Amino acid sequence: MSRQYFDITDLVRFARTNRNVSGIQRVQIRVIRHLAATPGGDDVFCLFAVSRFAPPVVCRAGELFGNEEYDAGRFLAALGLERTEDGFSERELYDYLARFPKRSLLRVVKKVEAILLRRVWPAAARRRLGLLAAAEQGSPAPARVHTWRVRRLETDDTLILLGTNWNVATIERLAKRFFRRGGEVVQVVYDLIPYRHPEYCIDSLSRKFNRFLVTSTAFTSRYICISEATRRDMAAFLAEHGSAARTATWPLAHEFVGYGRNTRGAVATNPAVAALADRPFVLCVGTIEVRKNGIGLLRAWQQLLGRLGDEIPLLVFAGKYGWKIDDFRALLAADEKLAAGVRVIDRASDADLAFLYQHCLFHAYPSLAEGWGLPVGEAAWFGKYSVVSSRSSLPEVCGPLIDYVDPENVDKLAAALETVIRKPDLRRQKEAAIAAAPLRTWADTAAHFGSLIARKTAL
């Protein structure tokens, strides 16, 4: 029987330092979970690299991704990669250090202090970080899943590189050997932004990604792209590099897992989020980084402050801070009136995000470049309208259900936002159309992906 092996190396690495998943990690978990739960799911496996030279570790996907809500600590514990009795995890240390200024001497001292204490007295180290002792955990530790090593795949199997597994030597060696023996290697591509728009990325990311793109052509049979815009970019790259690899488009879902269409009643876990229940606000979901164009949204909001005065709603950003945001921070620091009307919710939980989507007036997404645009679809899942950038893949997410604007034209962005704020009847009309429209679930998306994987001939 043909087996499907999903590389989850980047998901394992992400879980070590991040409590909550972001866009690409969400996609991996939801797709693998659905495929493992369908008929034939016993032939769906996960593999990941643990060192540069050892063969990858494999487990059954259905054992690793059950129906319970994803938790980074339990995920790693199930794989045998994290234990409470070790003192604390990398992720818990990262969370603890986040309360101290980056690159400060105090942060360095606190990190060294915690690591030294963990070596001599793990239980005390947990207390120092404000963590519960092992016996005080709210639920029992998850059962370890059965794992084993794999050195060779059978030629009728499929190796699927679903995440951002760039330049992982262990996985590349496995993929190259498998490909040379006639095996099918599928690479999912989320975007080519570091290649096409290096100005939106740090230099090290662009170098790493560009190396991956070139190297991948030596072992990839097919590239599955999450939007037609991304597929066109990928096809152009392959043509430039003389590759005959095939491409296909695989649009993502709108569904926000755990909540039905157009539902209300989400309960926030963060008091700062819960406090917004009685305040009108406009929401922008996504990492705060230069590519997401938070600075453009702030400048548009400055214009609205002058025109709407006290009638202007709050502007809420839900996302962690990323790179190249000095201008964003500087504008807030220089304009006290603007800053007073802006809230930043860092690392919101799924429950908090659901609450924000449900309670916002509407959603704004002025990104300069995307591979897809999950928050636009998620807002629609809750029946909420969005003002969205007209760039790259974004018009593919909701089509004519929402409106689009040039993200670099601050005047037009401000005008579009003002129209929706001033005309609640128009907003409700658009929400009614969104609420009635057919939207894709993750089960739909996983089934589509499974059908693409099953086609080992021309797409």
C-alpha positions in Angstrom: 0.0 0.0 0.0 1.3 3.5 -0.9 2.1 5.6 2.0 2.1 9.4 2.4 4.9 10.9 4.5 4.5 14.5 5.7 7.6 16.3 6.8 6.8 18.2 10.0 10.4 19.3 10.9 9.5 23.0 10.9 6.4 22.4 13.0 8.5 20.7 15.7 11.0 23.5 15.6 8.2 26.1 15.8 6.6 24.4 18.8 9.8 24.6 20.8 9.6 28.4 20.9 6.0 29.3 20.2 2.9 28.5 22.3 0.4 29.3 19.6 0.5 28.4 15.9 0.5 30.9 13.1 -0.7 30.6 9.5 1.5 28.0 8.0 1.5 25.8 11.1 -2.3 26.0 11.2 -2.4 24.7 7.6 -0.1 21.8 8.4 -2.0 20.6 11.5 -5.5 20.9 9.9 -4.6 19.2 6.7 -2.7 16.3 8.2 -5.3 15.8 10.9 -8.1 15.6 8.3 -6.2 13.2 6.0 -5.3 10.9 8.9 -9.0 10.8 9.9 -10.3 9.8 6.5 -10.5 6.2 5.0 -6.9 5.2 4.2 -5.6 7.5 7.0 -3.6 4.6 8.4 -1.2 5.2 5.5 -0.6 8.8 6.5 2.7 9.3 8.5 4.7 12.2 9.8 8.5 12.4 9.8 10.9 14.9 11.2 14.6 15.5 11.5 16.1 15.5 15.0 19.8 15.9 14.0 21.9 16.6 11.0 23.2 13.1 10.5 20.6 10.7 12.0 17.8 9.4 9.9 14.4 11.1 10.3 11.9 10.0 13.0 8.5 8.7 11.8 5.2 8.2 13.5 1.6 7.6 12.5 -0.2 10.9 11.8 -3.4 9.7 13.4 -1.7 9.0 16.7 0.0 12.4 16.8 -2.8 14.6 15.6 -6.0 13.5 17.4 -9.1 15.6 17.8 -7.9 17.5 20.8 -7.0 21.1 20.5 -3.3 21.7 19.5 -1.0 22.5 22.4 2.7 22.9 21.7 3.9 21.4 25.0 1.6 18.3 24.6 2.6 18.0 21.0 6.3 17.8 21.9 5.7 15.6 24.9 3.9 13.1 22.7 7.0 12.9 20.5 9.2 12.5 23.5 10.9 15.8 22.9 9.8 17.7 26.0 9.4 16.7 29.7 8.1 18.9 32.6 10.6 17.3 34.9 13.5 18.8 32.8 12.7 22.1 34.4 11.3 24.2 31.6 11.1 24.1 27.8 12.7 26.5 25.3 9.2 27.9 24.7 8.6 28.5 28.4 12.0 30.2 28.7 11.1 32.4 25.6 7.8 33.4 27.2 9.5 34.3 30.5 12.2 36.4 28.8 9.6 38.3 26.8 8.9 40.4 29.8 12.4 41.9 29.7 13.7 44.3 27.0 15.3 42.6 24.0 19.1 42.8 23.7 19.2 44.2 27.3 21.8 43.1 29.9 18.9 42.3 32.3 17.5 39.8 29.8 20.8 38.1 29.4 21.3 37.9 33.2 17.8 36.4 33.6 18.4 33.8 30.9 21.7 32.7 32.3 20.2 32.6 35.8 17.3 30.4 34.7 19.5 28.0 32.7 21.9 27.5 35.6 19.1 27.0 38.1 17.6 24.4 35.8 20.8 22.4 35.8 21.0 22.1 39.6 17.3 22.3 40.7 14.7 21.8 37.9 11.7 22.2 40.2 13.0 25.5 41.5 13.7 26.7 38.0 10.0 26.1 37.1 8.9 28.1 40.1 11.3 30.9 39.2 9.7 31.2 35.8 6.2 31.1 37.4 5.3 27.7 36.0 3.2 25.0 37.6 4.9 22.0 39.0 4.4 18.7 37.1 1.9 17.5 39.7 -0.1 20.7 39.3 -0.6 20.4 35.6 -4.3 20.6 34.6 -4.3 17.4 32.6 -2.2 14.3 32.5 0.8 14.1 30.3 -0.1 12.8 26.8 0.8 9.2 25.9 4.0 8.9 23.9 3.3 8.0 20.3 5.3 5.1 18.8 8.2 6.4 16.7 10.9 4.8 14.6 13.6 5.8 12.1 13.3 5.7 8.3 16.2 5.5 6.0 14.5 4.7 2.8 11.0 5.2 1.3 9.4 2.8 -1.2 9.1 4.1 -4.7 5.3 4.0 -4.7 5.2 6.2 -1.6 4.9 10.0 -1.6 7.0 12.4 0.4 5.2 15.7 1.1 7.0 18.8 2.2 4.1 20.7 3.6 5.8 23.3 5.7 8.7 25.8 5.6 11.3 23.0 5.7 14.0 25.0 4.0 17.5 23.6 3.7 17.1 20.9 6.3 20.0 18.6 5.4 18.4 15.4 6.7 15.2 15.9 4.8 17.0 17.0 1.6 19.1 13.9 1.6 16.1 11.7 2.0 14.2 13.6 -0.7 17.1 13.5 -3.2 17.7 9.7 -2.8 13.9 9.0 -3.0 13.5 11.3 -6.1 16.5 9.6 -7.9 14.9 6.2 -7.4 11.7 7.5 -9.1 9.8 8.5 -6.0 7.2 11.3 -5.9 8.3 14.4 -3.9 5.7 17.2 -3.5 6.7 20.6 -2.3 3.9 23.0 -1.0 4.8 26.6 -1.8 3.1 29.3 0.3 4.6 32.3 -1.5 7.8 33.5 -3.2 8.0 36.8 -1.3 11.6 36.5 -0.1 12.6 35.9 -3.7 10.3 38.4 -5.5 10.2 41.0 -2.7 13.4 40.8 -0.6 12.7 44.4 0.6 10.0 43.0 2.9 12.4 40.5 4.5 15.6 40.4 6.5 18.6 39.5 4.3 19.3 36.2 6.0 15.7 35.0 5.2 16.0 35.9 1.5 19.3 34.1 1.2 18.0 31.0 2.9 14.8 31.0 0.9 16.5 31.6 -2.5 18.9 28.7 -1.8 15.9 26.5 -1.0 14.1 27.4 -4.2 17.1 26.5 -6.4 18.0 23.4 -4.4 14.4 22.2 -4.4 14.4 21.8 -8.2 16.8 18.9 -7.8 14.4 16.7 -5.9 10.8 18.0 -6.4 8.3 16.3 -8.7 5.5 18.7 -8.2 4.9 22.1 -6.6 1.5 22.7 -5.1 0.8 26.4 -4.6 -1.8 27.9 -2.2 -3.0 30.5 -4.7 -3.0 31.1 -8.4 -0.9 34.1 -7.9 1.8 32.0 -6.1 1.5 29.3 -8.8 2.2 31.9 -11.5 5.3 33.1 -9.6 6.5 29.5 -9.1 5.9 28.6 -12.8 7.9 31.6 -13.9 10.8 30.7 -11.5 10.9 27.1 -12.8 10.9 28.3 -16.4 13.8 30.6 -15.6 15.7 27.7 -14.1 14.9 25.1 -16.8 12.9 22.9 -14.5 10.1 20.6 -15.9 8.5 20.2 -12.5 4.7 20.5 -12.6 2.6 23.1 -10.6 -0.9 23.1 -9.3 -3.1 25.5 -7.4 -4.6 24.5 -4.0 -6.7 27.3 -2.4 -6.9 27.3 1.3 -10.0 27.2 3.6 -12.0 30.0 5.2 -13.0 28.0 8.2 -11.8 29.0 11.7 -11.6 25.6 13.4 -13.7 25.1 16.5 -16.4 27.7 15.6 -19.4 27.2 13.3 -20.2 29.6 10.4 -21.5 33.0 11.6 -21.4 32.0 15.2 -21.2 34.3 18.3 -20.4 33.6 21.9 -16.6 33.1 21.9 -15.0 33.6 25.3 -11.7 35.6 25.4 -8.9 34.2 27.5 -7.0 37.5 27.7 -8.6 40.2 29.9 -7.4 42.9 27.5 -9.3 41.2 24.7 -12.5 40.7 26.8 -12.4 44.4 27.7 -13.1 45.2 24.1 -16.6 43.7 24.1 -18.2 47.1 24.8 -15.9 49.1 22.5 -16.4 49.5 18.7 -13.2 48.5 17.0 -11.8 47.7 13.6 -9.5 44.6 13.5 -6.3 43.8 11.7 -5.0 40.2 12.2 -1.5 39.2 11.3 2.1 39.6 12.3 3.1 43.2 12.6 5.8 43.5 10.0 6.7 45.7 7.1 5.0 43.5 4.5 1.7 43.5 6.3 1.6 47.3 5.9 0.6 48.2 9.4 2.2 51.6 8.9 -0.1 52.3 6.0 -3.1 51.5 8.2 -1.8 53.8 10.9 -1.4 56.7 8.4 -4.9 56.1 7.1 -6.2 56.1 10.7 -4.4 59.5 11.3 -6.5 60.9 8.5 -9.7 59.4 10.0 -8.9 60.9 13.4 -9.2 64.4 11.8 -12.4 63.6 10.0 -14.3 61.4 12.5 -13.1 62.8 15.8 -14.7 61.0 18.8 -16.7 58.8 16.5 -13.7 56.9 15.3 -13.5 53.3 16.6 -10.5 51.7 18.2 -8.0 50.1 15.8 -6.9 46.7 17.1 -3.9 44.8 15.8 -3.8 41.1 16.7 -0.4 39.6 16.0 3.1 39.3 17.3 5.8 41.9 16.4 8.0 40.9 13.4 10.8 42.6 11.6 11.3 46.0 10.0 8.7 47.8 12.1 10.7 50.8 13.3 8.4 53.2 11.4 5.3 51.6 12.9 6.7 52.0 16.4 8.0 55.5 15.7 4.6 56.8 14.4 2.8 55.5 17.5 5.4 57.1 19.7 5.2 60.4 17.9 1.4 60.7 17.8 -0.1 60.4 21.3 -3.7 60.8 20.0 -3.2 58.1 17.4 -1.6 55.8 20.0 -4.5 56.3 22.4 -6.8 54.8 19.8 -4.7 51.8 18.9 -4.4 48.4 20.7 -1.9 45.7 20.0 -2.8 42.1 21.1 0.4 40.1 21.0 0.2 36.3 20.5 -3.6 36.0 20.8 -5.0 32.6 21.4 -7.5 31.0 19.1 -10.3 31.8 21.5 -9.1 35.5 21.6 -9.0 35.6 17.8 -12.5 34.2 17.5 -13.7 36.8 20.0 -12.1 39.6 18.1 -13.5 38.4 14.7 -16.9 38.1 16.3 -17.0 41.5 18.0 -15.2 43.7 15.4 -17.1 46.2 13.2 -15.1 44.9 10.3 -11.6 43.6 9.4 -8.9 45.5 7.6 -6.0 43.8 5.7 -3.8 46.2 3.8 -0.9 43.8 3.1 1.6 44.5 0.3 2.1 40.9 -0.6 0.7 37.6 0.4 0.7 33.9 -0.6 -3.0 33.6 0.4 -4.4 35.6 3.3 -5.9 33.4 6.0 -7.3 36.2 8.2 -9.5 37.5 5.3 -11.2 34.1 5.0 -11.4 33.7 8.7 -13.2 37.0 9.1 -15.7 35.9 6.4 -16.2 32.7 8.3 -17.6 34.8 11.1 -19.7 36.8 8.7 -17.5 39.8 8.8 -16.6 42.1 6.0 -13.1 43.2 5.2 -11.3 46.1 3.5 -8.5 44.3 1.7 -5.4 45.1 -0.3 -5.8 44.4 -4.1 -2.3 42.9 -4.3 -1.1 39.4 -5.1 -3.4 36.5 -4.0 -5.8 38.5 -1.8 -8.7 38.9 -4.3 -8.7 35.1 -4.6 -9.7 34.6 -1.0 -13.2 36.1 -1.0 -13.7 37.3 -4.5 -16.6 39.8 -4.9 -17.8 39.4 -1.4 -15.5 42.2 -0.1 -13.8 45.3 -1.5 -10.2 46.0 -2.5 -7.9 49.0 -2.4 -4.4 49.9 -3.4 -2.5 49.4 -0.1 0.1 52.1 -0.9 -2.5 54.8 -1.6 -3.2 56.0 2.0 -5.9 58.4 0.8 -7.9 55.7 -0.9 -7.4 53.3 2.0 -8.6 56.0 4.5 -11.6 56.7 2.2 -12.5 53.0 2.0 -12.3 52.6 5.8 -14.3 55.8 6.4 -17.1 54.6 4.1 -17.6 51.4 6.0 -17.4 53.1 9.4 -20.0 55.8 8.4 -22.4 53.5 6.6 -23.5 50.7 8.9 -26.3 49.7 6.6 -23.8 49.1 3.8 -21.7 47.0 6.2 -24.7 44.9 7.2 -25.7 44.4 3.6 -22.2 43.1 2.8 -22.2 40.9 5.9 -25.5 39.3 4.8 -24.0 38.4 1.5 -20.9 36.9 3.2 -23.0 35.0 5.7 -25.0 33.3 2.9 -22.0 32.5 0.6 -20.5 29.0 0.3 -17.1 28.9 2.1 -14.5 26.2 2.2 -13.9 24.1 5.3 -10.6 22.5 6.2 -12.2 19.1 5.4 -12.9 20.4 1.9 -9.3 21.7 1.6 -7.7 18.6 2.9 -9.8 16.4 0.5 -8.7 18.6 -2.4 -5.1 18.2 -1.3 -5.5 14.5 -1.0 -6.9 14.3 -4.6 -3.9 16.3 -5.8 -1.5 14.0 -4.1 -3.2 11.0 -5.5 -2.5 12.2 -9.1 1.0 11.0 -9.8 0.6 11.8 -13.5 0.1 15.2 -15.1 -2.1 17.6 -13.1 
